[in-house]
Amino acid sequence: MAEDQRNRKALLGRKLGMSQVWDENGFFVPVTLVDVSTNVVTAVKNEETDGYKAIQIGYGQIDPTKVTKPLAGHFAKAGVTPRRHLVEVRTGDADSYQPGQELGLELLPEGSEVDVTGTTKGKGFAGTIKRWGFKSYRRTHGSHKNERRPGSVGACATPSRILKGKRMAGRMGHDTSTVQNLTIVSADTEKGVIAIKGAVPGPRGAIVLVRSAVKGA
């Protein structure tokens, strides 16, 4: 079944950091705390006007004076205050949502299996050892400081060039990543914070998208 036909639930949130909780057997479970408060539906897409079903979710407060006029009109049409972050989520039950509707933790209750999408930490320009796990050369007398160099990279005669996709030095991290089939261990309705078992992509303070697991939908 295509992804846009699944009745997937989703919330935008901010990664607060990691903590730990104890299970019924007395073992501690590492969890990631995510703030998913202030989620609201800012637009609803349908097949008649847009060709597909989806909802647009807004998260995070922003000064109304910092919003462009087109976005200000978009938020005013939905009847909501301006939001800092927007994301569109395809779902088969988009017709059950209304612009201006607030989304709470009841969409993803405790025990739910979720997929979390975020942007990984940026590592800057990295060499082959850090980026790809290459083995370093021996650090001994006469090595001429070659221990972290990648070695030969070019082809001799055929095809006389460096092939695309070769593992070389370059920018590392800051990529969109999704971790699947994580479990919501607990949910604080008053504070709007959920605890997800395990680690999720991104540094502390990063924006993440928490959706119901596609493999379990």
Secondary structure, 3 states (H helix, E strand, C coil): CCHHHCCCCEEEEEEEEEEEEECCCCCEEEEEEEECCCEEEEEEECCCCCCCCEEEEEEEECCHHHCCHHHHHHHHHHCCCCEEEEEEEECCCHHHCCCCCEECHHHCCCCCEEEEEEECCEEEEECHHHHHCCCCCCCCCCCCCCCCCCCCCCCCCCCCCCCCCCCCCEEEECCEEEEEEEEEEEEECCCCEEEEECCCCCCCCCEEEEEECCCCC
